[in-house]
Amino acid sequence: MQFHHHGYVSQEPRIVAAQGTGIDRPTDLPDETDVLIVGSGPAGMLLAAQMSQFPSVTTRIIEKRDGRLELGQADGIQPRSVETFQAFGFAERITSEAYNIGWMNFWNPDPANPDNIIRTTRTEDYGFKISEFPHLIVNQARVLDYFAEAAAFGPGRIVPDYGVEFLGLTVTDEGEYPVEVRVQAAAGERTIRAKYVVGCDGARSGVREAIGRKHVGAFSAHAWGVMDILVNTDFPDWRTKCAINAKAGNILHIPREGGYLSRVYVDLGEVAADDNHRVRQTPIEKVIERANEILRPYTLDVREVAWHSVYEVGHRVTDGFDDVSGASDRAPRVFLTGDACHTHSAKAGQGMNVSMQDGFNIGWKLGSVLTGRSPESLLATYTAERQPVAQQLIDFDREWSSLMARKPEEISDPQELANYYLGTAEFPSGFMTQYMSSMITGDAEHQQLAAGFPIGKRFKSSEVVRVCDGNVVHLGHHAKADGRWRVYAFADAGGSRVNEWASAAASLFARVTPADADPDAVIDAKIIYQEGFGELDVISAPELFRPQSGPLGLIDWEKVYTAAPNAWCDTDIFDERELSRDGVVVVVRPDQYVAAVLPLDASELDAFFQGVFLPA
Ligand SMILES: Cc1cc2nc3c(=O)[nH]c(=O)nc-3n(C[C@H](O)[C@H](O)[C@H](O)COP(=O)(O)OP(=O)(O)OC[C@H]3O[C@@H](n4cnc5c(N)ncnc54)[C@H](O)[C@@H]3O)c2cc1C
């Protein structure tokens, strides 16, 4: 973690100096704002944390609740989300309080006595070894707390405006703030004008309704009771994740953070077509009774129910994720994220995770357009990229939840569920997303120069040695969610090509960086040499990789790395990621997705960035 950049700080280093709209930020909602976020769930809070990194942009986040969320619905945190938390600065802290899923156990009827269950398979969890980040269980409320901290500590100092309800909006196409939003605040109803509105207001989204978008799909006729409980039990796997498929029904059992609490999803069976959501009134006693039937011969003595709910599985995607796609050529003004535009069962533990990635995707794009770095056309890529991801999620979830809801007699191979669970690991881990070619994602012409960094997929980190201090660090972990693009040059210190490339790239970056900003304010360049640590020093690297920045004009020492394995680092990123030893440039977007793989030829980088950036 780097700090003292703006002068010595003696307190919490995560609190960076307020800048721009973060200085004397008004507590009352202003009449006009650049971005209005509606809803402070996972999508909205990540977005607020991201916008706080663009302090020249005014961002407000309204929430109808009176304060922070206390009890959450989601609790499954896939490795990609933990990777994202790392970029927002709280992965280590949340990991230390979370439950880490190491194993998944499968229970089925005992062939000798089918009324009882026995453990049939134990498998490593899908998150195991798929990345350096774990698969966690932690309350949604805690995730929101950490994002709230990141938003409040960032230079934009964003805090939610609680107790403010969205009522409706109109896109007027007039003036600088064309979206007119009606809200209900403590002092009464009022209108706020915004340049852009992002609906992060959940499954019953009012923003979705206001822009006339429709959820397409249906509720399935299957209901689940879900409870967070503190119990005493003789069930031996109470602290291990289990899929239990008994004669009496199914349970998905997930131990939770803290060592005692567990989340239990209990299958309540098929719901009649004319039920009209009456199943939601199922009393908790009935859910517990059902759980005991399924767990036979084991029993649950429930000492406390911390939270419970009944829900029906719905698989729905909205017909568009903004107010224009498919209907008009103008740039979108209103966007939908998270449950506002896709809903599905909780079985695959994806909802909060995918919602956060929606927020990550739209956040840097809004920041880039509103700071003049990129053209407005960038905003159309939000729907183009995220709608297919939502559809894939629905397809995956439909398959997984129907596999889990099968009766024992429908399962020929007890290993089948375990095989599916492991075989599809990349998807539920969050690493399957691959964006198609667009103005911000290049084509595959030079992909072979860096086969291990697939274009359109998230940048998969690897260990390297930092030259300035010899520490072994993860290359990708240095990249924070600060809205900057990253350019990694993988090269050979002996050759002059990289020096020529770096001086051409420096003038290219200067063209898109405001004259009064730090040289790396928009694009952060790093170099990874093939030579061993000890054969290199930072001072010999081109100036691009040791810029002077901040009010004190301090040299940044942490942009020069070496790949060669040695006593401290047993991996070579060139081998691990199949990088050309003749040199290659990997361009990474602010949301950590690989945008382009290019040769060490600055004209190629120039051509790619022409489509991404406007001249400063
Ligand atoms: C029982 C259950 C268990 C789940 N388990 C998991 C799980 O294990 N893993 C997982 O990833 N997902 C899970 N989910 C899904 C997960 O909770 C959601 O996908 C996730 O919360 C969606 O985030 P979001 O930010 O889109 O919306 P939400 O979290 O729904 O947040 C929307 C916010 O908008 C606010 N809001 C709504 N309307 C207005 C308005 N008019 N004005 C102002 N504010 C408004 C709401 O108060 C809320 O704070 C579960 C869901 C349920 C029901």
PDBQT file of the ligand as one rigid body, heavy atoms in Angstrom, charges set to zero:
ROOT
HETATM    1  C1  LIG A 701     -32.871 -15.181   0.459  1.00  0.00    +0.000 C 
HETATM    2  C2  LIG A 701     -31.840 -14.629  -0.450  1.00  0.00    +0.000 A 
HETATM    3  C3  LIG A 701     -30.556 -15.120  -0.381  1.00  0.00    +0.000 A 
HETATM    4  C4  LIG A 701     -29.596 -14.665  -1.232  1.00  0.00    +0.000 A 
HETATM    5  N1  LIG A 701     -28.342 -15.210  -1.169  1.00  0.00    +0.000 NA
HETATM    6  C5  LIG A 701     -27.406 -14.795  -2.015  1.00  0.00    +0.000 A 
HETATM    7  C6  LIG A 701     -26.091 -15.307  -1.958  1.00  0.00    +0.000 A 
HETATM    8  O1  LIG A 701     -25.802 -16.184  -1.173  1.00  0.00    +0.000 OA
HETATM    9  N2  LIG A 701     -25.140 -14.787  -2.788  1.00  0.00    +0.000 N 
HETATM   10  C7  LIG A 701     -25.449 -13.817  -3.676  1.00  0.00    +0.000 A 
HETATM   11  O2  LIG A 701     -24.558 -13.379  -4.410  1.00  0.00    +0.000 OA
HETATM   12  N3  LIG A 701     -26.705 -13.317  -3.778  1.00  0.00    +0.000 NA
HETATM   13  C8  LIG A 701     -27.682 -13.770  -2.970  1.00  0.00    +0.000 A 
HETATM   14  N4  LIG A 701     -28.935 -13.235  -3.031  1.00  0.00    +0.000 N 
HETATM   15  C9  LIG A 701     -29.221 -12.204  -3.997  1.00  0.00    +0.000 C 
HETATM   16  C10 LIG A 701     -28.689 -10.849  -3.532  1.00  0.00    +0.000 C 
HETATM   17  O3  LIG A 701     -29.215 -10.466  -2.297  1.00  0.00    +0.000 OA
HETATM   18  C11 LIG A 701     -29.005  -9.806  -4.570  1.00  0.00    +0.000 C 
HETATM   19  O4  LIG A 701     -28.690 -10.316  -5.845  1.00  0.00    +0.000 OA
HETATM   20  C12 LIG A 701     -28.195  -8.521  -4.334  1.00  0.00    +0.000 C 
HETATM   21  O5  LIG A 701     -28.483  -7.945  -3.092  1.00  0.00    +0.000 OA
HETATM   22  C13 LIG A 701     -28.527  -7.534  -5.433  1.00  0.00    +0.000 C 
HETATM   23  O6  LIG A 701     -27.852  -6.335  -5.196  1.00  0.00    +0.000 OA
HETATM   24  P1  LIG A 701     -28.431  -4.989  -5.754  1.00  0.00    +0.000 P 
HETATM   25  O7  LIG A 701     -27.468  -3.931  -5.322  1.00  0.00    +0.000 OA
HETATM   26  O8  LIG A 701     -28.729  -5.109  -7.181  1.00  0.00    +0.000 OA
HETATM   27  O9  LIG A 701     -29.855  -4.799  -5.053  1.00  0.00    +0.000 OA
HETATM   28  P2  LIG A 701     -30.319  -4.817  -3.549  1.00  0.00    +0.000 P 
HETATM   29  O10 LIG A 701     -29.337  -5.475  -2.654  1.00  0.00    +0.000 OA
HETATM   30  O11 LIG A 701     -31.704  -5.335  -3.551  1.00  0.00    +0.000 OA
HETATM   31  O12 LIG A 701     -30.323  -3.295  -3.143  1.00  0.00    +0.000 OA
HETATM   32  C14 LIG A 701     -31.284  -2.386  -3.622  1.00  0.00    +0.000 C 
HETATM   33  C15 LIG A 701     -31.308  -1.180  -2.695  1.00  0.00    +0.000 C 
HETATM   34  O13 LIG A 701     -32.145  -0.191  -3.272  1.00  0.00    +0.000 OA
HETATM   35  C16 LIG A 701     -32.968   0.355  -2.275  1.00  0.00    +0.000 C 
HETATM   36  N5  LIG A 701     -34.169   0.869  -2.929  1.00  0.00    +0.000 N 
HETATM   37  C17 LIG A 701     -35.152   0.146  -3.519  1.00  0.00    +0.000 A 
HETATM   38  N6  LIG A 701     -36.080   0.959  -4.018  1.00  0.00    +0.000 NA
HETATM   39  C18 LIG A 701     -35.702   2.224  -3.742  1.00  0.00    +0.000 A 
HETATM   40  C19 LIG A 701     -36.270   3.499  -3.998  1.00  0.00    +0.000 A 
HETATM   41  N7  LIG A 701     -37.437   3.623  -4.643  1.00  0.00    +0.000 N 
HETATM   42  N8  LIG A 701     -35.618   4.594  -3.570  1.00  0.00    +0.000 NA
HETATM   43  C20 LIG A 701     -34.434   4.480  -2.898  1.00  0.00    +0.000 A 
HETATM   44  N9  LIG A 701     -33.856   3.300  -2.621  1.00  0.00    +0.000 NA
HETATM   45  C21 LIG A 701     -34.476   2.179  -3.055  1.00  0.00    +0.000 A 
HETATM   46  C22 LIG A 701     -33.235  -0.808  -1.332  1.00  0.00    +0.000 C 
HETATM   47  O14 LIG A 701     -33.625  -0.360  -0.055  1.00  0.00    +0.000 OA
HETATM   48  C23 LIG A 701     -31.885  -1.512  -1.332  1.00  0.00    +0.000 C 
HETATM   49  O15 LIG A 701     -31.025  -1.020  -0.325  1.00  0.00    +0.000 OA
HETATM   50  C24 LIG A 701     -29.921 -13.660  -2.176  1.00  0.00    +0.000 A 
HETATM   51  C25 LIG A 701     -31.200 -13.141  -2.227  1.00  0.00    +0.000 A 
HETATM   52  C26 LIG A 701     -32.174 -13.637  -1.385  1.00  0.00    +0.000 A 
HETATM   53  C27 LIG A 701     -33.556 -13.093  -1.469  1.00  0.00    +0.000 C 
ENDROOT
TORSDOF 0
